[in-house]
Amino acid sequence: MKKSIILAALALGTLTANAQSVVEGTKFADNWSVEMKAGAITPLTHSAFFKSMRPGFGIGLSKQLTPVFGLGFQGMGYVNTTSSKTAFDASDVSVLGKVNLMNLFGSYLGQPRVFEMEAVAGVGWLHYYMNGAGDTNSWSTRLGMNFNFNLGESKAWTLGIKPAIVYDMQGDFNRAKSRFNANNAAFEVTAGLTYHFMTSNGTHHFAKVKAYNQAEIDDLNSSINALRSEVNNKDGALSSASRQIDGLQKELEECRTKVVPVEKVVNTARVPESIVTFRQGRSSVDASQLPNVERVASYMKKHPDTKVIIKGYASPEGSVEVNARIAAARAEAVKTILVNKYKINASRITA
């Protein structure tokens, strides 16, 4: 008795744990499946097991209520192999309850396992087709197992081997008051192929999701709103920085294209004078001063007999030797540009 109580408590705990798991795809239209199966049936007692076996086939429709429990409807027909004029010995239309033992004891993993076992129990209407007038009706119970192999990456198809014992509950009840009597039972084994229709979650089965309480959701929403505020602030800062960059680029472009006023001293009617300025202590020509050099080059190309004298200067700060070296380097820098960039013959230039 104590062992039974412990087992019952374990089973109840398992059911509770499964009930607390949250799955998607639980709408009424979800988790329906259709099945075609065929096999054989033979009397359980008082007959040769294989010699008395006759074929049977059927169709079923099932609805999986949870990853553990399901309901099904099926119709079976058993072919007559004797010389009787009837094509069928009997038919059995049943309502079935199914329990997925793998999910019951091992919990649902988020999708069906490759191999699963189901316990099946049901009750049905059993009809015997007689050779003459007066067909016989009875009611049946079915106890069995389904050994299922779920196929494919999406697990849309299931191949199952389904042994079961089918009892004729009215067999000798009027005489012996016996319902589950092996003498009125048959052993059935079938193989079936089942297709699982797609559910509202886009799969062919339940999808496992994590459950959040309202406090967690509120915390997540607060975090999201804080992040959105930070993003908006960052966007404002980036927009301001972008405007500053645009302004600086505009100023830089104006500096590059700005022409420094040049004082021209004309000694003759043909010879111009152009002034090139340098940064303090530097002897390289800035890009802003190139138009002044180009003006001289253009004039010399237009007047090929012209010769120029380039005079270099330095500010009075520093020693005379350093200033003289800087002044000479500045004159040579302008001459180098005229020769290398504008292809003026060096013999026409005195620096």
Secondary structure, DSSP 8 states (H G I E B T S, - for coil): -HHHHHHHHHHHHHHHHHHHSEEE--STTSSEEEEEEEEEEEESSSS-TTTT-EEEEEEEEEEESSSSEEEEEEEEEEE--SS-S-SEEEEEEEEEEEEEHHHHHH---SS--SEEEEEEEEEEEEEE--SSS--EEEEEEEEEEEEEEEESSS--EEEEEEEEEEEETTSSHHHH--SS-GGGEEEEEEEEEEEE---TTSSSS-EEE----HHHHHHHHHHHHHHHHHHHHHHHHHHHHHHHHHHHHHHHHHHHH---------SSSS---------TT--S--GGGHHHHHHHHHHHHHSTT--EE------SSS-HHHHHHHHHHHHHHHHHHHHHTT---GGGEE-
